[in-house]
């Protein structure tokens, strides 16, 4: 399964890349307490793994396509990045997405790595 680092995502976003969609698979209360991005960020969506697991296969693809449309991202050029707290749940979500033919990337180290990169960046 493909992974992407926090630094790589930040570089893509800082370059103004419009083909990135980040789907956080943590539970809603986790996201509310510790969001990666503000909730109004168009390229950041929450779809908990607990919900993803019970969706019919065709609905998984439909949800992701809906998120891409909302984010203004072309599905042909999309880079769908899955994230969670530390990378485990997003890895499981990646397997589910692969089962319906969706190519995704796992945020290496999840939210914890994202925060660490943010702190390291601030210290530079």
TORPA-4810 file (N, C-alpha, C, O; in nm, 3 decimals):
<nodes>
NODE_1_0.085_-0.119_0.000_0.000_0.000_0.000_0.089_0.125_0.000_0.196_0.128_0.062_X
NODE_2_0.043_0.224_-0.069_0.120_0.346_-0.087_0.106_0.439_0.034_-0.003_0.453_0.089_X
NODE_3_0.218_0.502_0.074_0.216_0.597_0.185_0.270_0.732_0.138_0.343_0.741_0.039_X
NODE_4_0.233_0.835_0.213_0.283_0.970_0.187_0.314_1.033_0.321_0.242_1.011_0.419_X
NODE_5_0.421_1.110_0.328_0.461_1.173_0.455_0.390_1.307_0.473_0.340_1.367_0.378_X
NODE_6_0.388_1.353_0.597_0.331_1.484_0.629_0.402_1.593_0.550_0.339_1.685_0.497_X
NODE_7_0.533_1.583_0.543_0.612_1.683_0.471_0.572_1.688_0.323_0.558_1.796_0.266_X
NODE_8_0.553_1.571_0.262_0.514_1.566_0.120_0.378_1.633_0.098_0.360_1.707_0.002_X
NODE_9_0.283_1.607_0.188_0.150_1.668_0.175_0.161_1.819_0.189_0.103_1.893_0.111_X
NODE_10_0.236_1.864_0.290_0.250_2.008_0.311_0.313_2.075_0.189_0.274_2.185_0.152_X
NODE_11_0.411_2.008_0.127_0.473_2.064_0.006_0.371_2.074_-0.107_0.365_2.175_-0.177_X
NODE_12_0.292_1.968_-0.125_0.189_1.971_-0.231_0.091_2.085_-0.208_0.058_2.159_-0.301_X
NODE_13_0.045_2.100_-0.085_-0.053_2.204_-0.054_0.008_2.343_-0.065_-0.058_2.435_-0.113_X
NODE_14_0.133_2.360_-0.022_0.198_2.491_-0.031_0.226_2.531_-0.175_0.237_2.650_-0.206_X
NODE_15_0.238_2.434_-0.264_0.258_2.461_-0.407_0.125_2.490_-0.476_0.121_2.514_-0.597_X
NODE_16_0.017_2.487_-0.399_-0.114_2.516_-0.455_-0.173_2.402_-0.535_-0.261_2.424_-0.619_X
NODE_17_-0.126_2.281_-0.511_-0.179_2.165_-0.583_-0.326_2.148_-0.546_-0.363_2.146_-0.429_X
NODE_18_-0.409_2.135_-0.647_-0.553_2.125_-0.626_-0.604_1.983_-0.647_-0.724_1.962_-0.666_X
NODE_19_-0.513_1.885_-0.644_-0.556_1.748_-0.671_-0.551_1.659_-0.547_-0.559_1.537_-0.557_X
NODE_20_-0.538_1.721_-0.429_-0.526_1.644_-0.304_-0.658_1.647_-0.227_-0.716_1.754_-0.206_X
NODE_21_-0.702_1.530_-0.185_-0.818_1.517_-0.096_-0.772_1.436_0.024_-0.720_1.325_0.010_X
NODE_22_-0.789_1.492_0.144_-0.751_1.422_0.266_-0.877_1.376_0.337_-0.963_1.458_0.373_X
NODE_23_-0.889_1.246_0.357_-1.005_1.187_0.423_-0.959_1.130_0.556_-0.882_1.034_0.562_X
NODE_24_-1.007_1.191_0.664_-0.972_1.150_0.800_-1.070_1.042_0.843_-1.191_1.065_0.845_X
NODE_25_-1.020_0.925_0.878_-1.108_0.813_0.913_-1.124_0.796_1.065_-1.175_0.694_1.111_X
NODE_26_-1.079_0.896_1.141_-1.102_0.892_1.286_-1.251_0.918_1.313_-1.324_0.967_1.227_X
NODE_27_-1.293_0.884_1.434_-1.432_0.910_1.473_-1.455_1.061_1.484_-1.362_1.138_1.507_X
NODE_28_-1.581_1.102_1.468_-1.614_1.244_1.466_-1.566_1.319_1.590_-1.517_1.432_1.579_X
NODE_29_-1.578_1.258_1.709_-1.534_1.327_1.831_-1.383_1.346_1.833_-1.334_1.446_1.886_X
NODE_30_-1.308_1.252_1.778_-1.162_1.266_1.770_-1.125_1.382_1.678_-1.036_1.462_1.710_X
NODE_31_-1.193_1.392_1.566_-1.166_1.498_1.469_-1.203_1.633_1.528_-1.133_1.732_1.509_X
NODE_32_-1.314_1.636_1.599_-1.359_1.761_1.661_-1.256_1.810_1.762_-1.226_1.930_1.767_X
NODE_33_-1.202_1.719_1.842_-1.104_1.757_1.944_-0.966_1.789_1.885_-0.899_1.880_1.934_X
NODE_34_-0.925_1.717_1.782_-0.791_1.734_1.724_-0.796_1.728_1.572_-0.753_1.629_1.513_X
NODE_35_-0.848_1.833_1.506_-0.857_1.828_1.360_-0.720_1.848_1.294_-0.634_1.918_1.348_X
NODE_36_-0.702_1.787_1.179_-0.582_1.813_1.099_-0.592_1.952_1.037_-0.494_2.026_1.031_X
NODE_37_-0.712_1.987_0.992_-0.741_2.115_0.928_-0.874_2.166_0.982_-0.952_2.089_1.037_X
NODE_38_-0.901_2.296_0.967_-1.034_2.346_1.005_-1.142_2.273_0.925_-1.119_2.238_0.809_X
NODE_39_-1.259_2.248_0.986_-1.364_2.170_0.919_-1.411_2.230_0.787_-1.461_2.157_0.701_X
NODE_40_-1.397_2.361_0.769_-1.444_2.423_0.644_-1.345_2.407_0.529_-1.374_2.451_0.417_X
NODE_41_-1.231_2.346_0.553_-1.132_2.324_0.448_-1.190_2.229_0.343_-1.228_2.116_0.375_X
NODE_42_-1.196_2.275_0.218_-1.266_2.197_0.114_-1.201_2.063_0.084_-1.271_1.968_0.048_X
NODE_43_-1.070_2.052_0.097_-1.001_1.927_0.062_-0.983_1.833_0.181_-0.908_1.736_0.172_X
NODE_44_-1.050_1.861_0.293_-1.039_1.779_0.414_-1.178_1.731_0.454_-1.265_1.812_0.485_X
NODE_45_-1.198_1.600_0.455_-1.328_1.541_0.490_-1.310_1.436_0.598_-1.202_1.379_0.614_X
NODE_46_-1.418_1.410_0.671_-1.417_1.306_0.774_-1.516_1.197_0.734_-1.634_1.223_0.710_X
NODE_47_-1.466_1.074_0.727_-1.548_0.956_0.702_-1.494_0.847_0.794_-1.401_0.775_0.757_X
NODE_48_-1.552_0.835_0.915_-1.499_0.739_1.013_-1.490_0.597_0.959_-1.576_0.552_0.883_X
NODE_49_-1.385_0.528_0.999_-1.366_0.389_0.958_-1.486_0.305_0.998_-1.525_0.214_0.925_X
NODE_50_-1.546_0.334_1.115_-1.662_0.257_1.160_-1.778_0.269_1.061_-1.856_0.176_1.045_X
NODE_51_-1.790_0.383_0.995_-1.894_0.404_0.892_-1.851_0.338_0.761_-1.929_0.270_0.696_X
NODE_52_-1.727_0.359_0.725_-1.673_0.304_0.600_-1.688_0.152_0.595_-1.717_0.095_0.490_X
NODE_53_-1.668_0.087_0.709_-1.676_-0.059_0.716_-1.815_-0.114_0.683_-1.827_-0.224_0.630_X
NODE_54_-1.919_-0.037_0.714_-2.056_-0.088_0.694_-2.121_-0.037_0.565_-2.233_-0.077_0.532_X
NODE_55_-2.053_0.051_0.494_-2.109_0.101_0.368_-2.106_-0.009_0.262_-2.011_-0.086_0.254_X
NODE_56_-2.211_-0.015_0.180_-2.204_-0.105_0.064_-2.087_-0.062_-0.025_-2.052_0.056_-0.030_X
NODE_57_-2.028_-0.156_-0.093_-1.908_-0.129_-0.174_-1.927_-0.011_-0.269_-1.840_0.076_-0.278_X
NODE_58_-2.040_-0.007_-0.340_-2.061_0.101_-0.437_-2.074_0.236_-0.368_-2.043_0.340_-0.427_X
NODE_59_-2.119_0.235_-0.244_-2.133_0.360_-0.168_-1.997_0.417_-0.128_-1.981_0.539_-0.119_X
NODE_60_-1.899_0.332_-0.104_-1.764_0.380_-0.070_-1.712_0.466_-0.185_-1.666_0.579_-0.164_X
NODE_61_-1.720_0.413_-0.304_-1.674_0.488_-0.423_-1.756_0.617_-0.440_-1.700_0.723_-0.469_X
NODE_62_-1.888_0.608_-0.423_-1.975_0.725_-0.439_-1.939_0.834_-0.338_-1.936_0.952_-0.374_X
NODE_63_-1.913_0.796_-0.214_-1.876_0.895_-0.112_-1.747_0.967_-0.149_-1.738_1.089_-0.141_X
NODE_64_-1.648_0.890_-0.190_-1.519_0.950_-0.227_-1.536_1.043_-0.347_-1.476_1.151_-0.351_X
NODE_65_-1.615_1.002_-0.444_-1.638_1.087_-0.561_-1.712_1.215_-0.523_-1.684_1.322_-0.577_X
NODE_66_-1.805_1.203_-0.429_-1.877_1.321_-0.378_-1.779_1.417_-0.310_-1.785_1.538_-0.331_X
NODE_67_-1.688_1.363_-0.229_-1.587_1.446_-0.162_-1.498_1.517_-0.266_-1.466_1.634_-0.250_X
NODE_68_-1.460_1.444_-0.371_-1.376_1.502_-0.475_-1.446_1.619_-0.544_-1.386_1.723_-0.568_X
NODE_69_-1.574_1.601_-0.574_-1.652_1.707_-0.638_-1.657_1.829_-0.546_-1.634_1.941_-0.591_X
NODE_70_-1.686_1.808_-0.418_-1.693_1.919_-0.322_-1.559_1.992_-0.310_-1.555_2.113_-0.293_X
NODE_71_-1.450_1.916_-0.320_-1.316_1.975_-0.309_-1.269_2.037_-0.440_-1.165_2.103_-0.445_X
NODE_72_-1.346_2.017_-0.548_-1.307_2.070_-0.678_-1.190_1.995_-0.739_-1.109_2.053_-0.812_X
NODE_73_-1.181_1.866_-0.709_-1.070_1.783_-0.756_-1.120_1.688_-0.864_-1.222_1.621_-0.847_X
NODE_74_-1.049_1.684_-0.975_-1.082_1.591_-1.084_-1.049_1.449_-1.040_-0.939_1.424_-0.991_X
NODE_75_-1.142_1.357_-1.058_-1.119_1.219_-1.012_-1.004_1.152_-1.088_-0.941_1.061_-1.035_X
NODE_76_-0.976_1.196_-1.211_-0.865_1.137_-1.288_-0.730_1.175_-1.229_-0.635_1.096_-1.236_X
NODE_77_-0.719_1.294_-1.173_-0.592_1.344_-1.122_-0.583_1.340_-0.970_-0.484_1.384_-0.912_X
NODE_78_-0.684_1.288_-0.906_-0.693_1.295_-0.760_-0.587_1.213_-0.689_-0.549_1.104_-0.732_X
NODE_79_-0.541_1.270_-0.578_-0.457_1.197_-0.483_-0.538_1.193_-0.355_-0.548_1.293_-0.283_X
NODE_80_-0.596_1.078_-0.326_-0.677_1.063_-0.206_-0.586_1.012_-0.096_-0.529_0.903_-0.105_X
NODE_81_-0.574_1.093_0.010_-0.488_1.059_0.123_-0.578_1.026_0.242_-0.664_1.106_0.279_X
NODE_82_-0.558_0.910_0.301_-0.635_0.867_0.418_-0.552_0.890_0.543_-0.432_0.862_0.545_X
NODE_83_-0.616_0.942_0.647_-0.544_0.968_0.772_-0.624_0.923_0.892_-0.747_0.911_0.887_X
NODE_84_-0.553_0.898_1.002_-0.615_0.866_1.130_-0.519_0.916_1.239_-0.440_1.007_1.213_X
NODE_85_-0.524_0.860_1.357_-0.436_0.906_1.465_-0.291_0.869_1.441_-0.202_0.954_1.454_X
NODE_86_-0.266_0.741_1.406_-0.127_0.698_1.392_-0.098_0.616_1.266_0.015_0.574_1.246_X
NODE_87_-0.198_0.594_1.183_-0.177_0.525_1.056_-0.242_0.388_1.045_-0.253_0.335_0.935_X
NODE_88_-0.284_0.329_1.157_-0.342_0.195_1.154_-0.480_0.188_1.092_-0.504_0.108_1.002_X
NODE_89_-0.570_0.273_1.139_-0.707_0.272_1.085_-0.710_0.318_0.940_-0.788_0.266_0.859_X
NODE_90_-0.626_0.415_0.908_-0.625_0.460_0.768_-0.569_0.351_0.677_-0.605_0.345_0.559_X
NODE_91_-0.482_0.267_0.729_-0.434_0.152_0.653_-0.548_0.054_0.625_-0.557_-0.002_0.516_X
NODE_92_-0.634_0.034_0.725_-0.751_-0.053_0.706_-0.847_0.008_0.604_-0.903_-0.062_0.519_X
NODE_93_-0.865_0.140_0.613_-0.952_0.210_0.518_-0.895_0.201_0.377_-0.969_0.191_0.279_X
NODE_94_-0.763_0.204_0.367_-0.698_0.193_0.237_-0.729_0.058_0.173_-0.752_0.050_0.052_X
NODE_95_-0.730_-0.047_0.253_-0.764_-0.181_0.204_-0.908_-0.184_0.154_-0.936_-0.242_0.049_X
NODE_96_-1.000_-0.122_0.229_-1.141_-0.116_0.186_-1.155_-0.040_0.054_-1.227_-0.082_-0.036_X
NODE_97_-1.085_0.072_0.044_-1.092_0.151_-0.079_-1.034_0.074_-0.197_-1.088_0.079_-0.308_X
NODE_98_-0.926_0.003_-0.174_-0.865_-0.077_-0.281_-0.961_-0.185_-0.330_-0.960_-0.221_-0.448_X
NODE_99_-1.044_-0.236_-0.239_-1.139_-0.342_-0.277_-1.246_-0.293_-0.374_-1.312_-0.374_-0.439_X
NODE_100_-1.264_-0.160_-0.383_-1.360_-0.105_-0.479_-1.288_-0.031_-0.592_-1.349_0.045_-0.667_X
NODE_101_-1.159_-0.054_-0.602_-1.082_0.002_-0.713_-1.034_0.144_-0.695_-0.993_0.208_-0.791_X
NODE_102_-1.038_0.195_-0.571_-0.989_0.330_-0.546_-0.842_0.326_-0.504_-0.804_0.251_-0.414_X
NODE_103_-0.762_0.406_-0.571_-0.622_0.417_-0.536_-0.608_0.527_-0.432_-0.650_0.641_-0.455_X
NODE_104_-0.549_0.495_-0.318_-0.534_0.592_-0.211_-0.392_0.587_-0.156_-0.314_0.496_-0.187_X
NODE_105_-0.359_0.687_-0.074_-0.231_0.691_-0.006_-0.259_0.704_0.143_-0.354_0.771_0.184_X
NODE_106_-0.177_0.641_0.224_-0.192_0.645_0.369_-0.098_0.750_0.426_0.021_0.750_0.395_X
NODE_107_-0.151_0.840_0.508_-0.065_0.939_0.574_0.024_0.867_0.675_-0.023_0.820_0.779_X
NODE_108_0.149_0.858_0.642_0.247_0.787_0.724_0.252_0.847_0.866_0.283_0.965_0.883_X
NODE_109_0.220_0.765_0.966_0.223_0.810_1.105_0.101_0.887_1.150_0.089_0.921_1.268_X
NODE_110_0.007_0.915_1.058_-0.119_0.979_1.091_-0.108_1.117_1.153_-0.012_1.191_1.131_X
NODE_111_-0.209_1.150_1.234_-0.218_1.280_1.299_-0.096_1.307_1.385_-0.046_1.420_1.389_X
NODE_112_-0.046_1.204_1.453_0.070_1.223_1.541_0.191_1.271_1.463_0.262_1.361_1.507_X
NODE_113_0.216_1.211_1.348_0.329_1.252_1.264_0.306_1.392_1.207_0.399_1.471_1.195_X
NODE_114_0.180_1.422_1.173_0.144_1.554_1.121_0.176_1.661_1.225_0.237_1.763_1.193_X
NODE_115_0.136_1.636_1.349_0.162_1.732_1.456_0.312_1.747_1.482_0.361_1.857_1.503_X
NODE_116_0.383_1.635_1.481_0.528_1.639_1.503_0.596_1.722_1.394_0.684_1.803_1.423_X
NODE_117_0.556_1.703_1.271_0.612_1.780_1.159_0.580_1.929_1.177_0.665_2.014_1.150_X
NODE_118_0.459_1.958_1.221_0.417_2.096_1.244_0.504_2.161_1.353_0.547_2.275_1.339_X
NODE_119_0.528_2.087_1.462_0.611_2.138_1.571_0.756_2.155_1.526_0.820_2.254_1.561_X
NODE_120_0.807_2.060_1.450_0.944_2.072_1.398_0.958_2.192_1.306_1.060_2.262_1.308_X
NODE_121_0.856_2.214_1.225_0.856_2.328_1.133_0.858_2.459_1.211_0.929_2.553_1.173_X
NODE_122_0.781_2.466_1.318_0.775_2.587_1.401_0.908_2.613_1.472_0.944_2.728_1.496_X
NODE_123_0.980_2.506_1.505_1.107_2.519_1.576_1.221_2.563_1.483_1.325_2.609_1.531_X
NODE_124_1.204_2.549_1.352_1.311_2.584_1.257_1.328_2.732_1.244_1.414_2.778_1.168_X
</nodes>
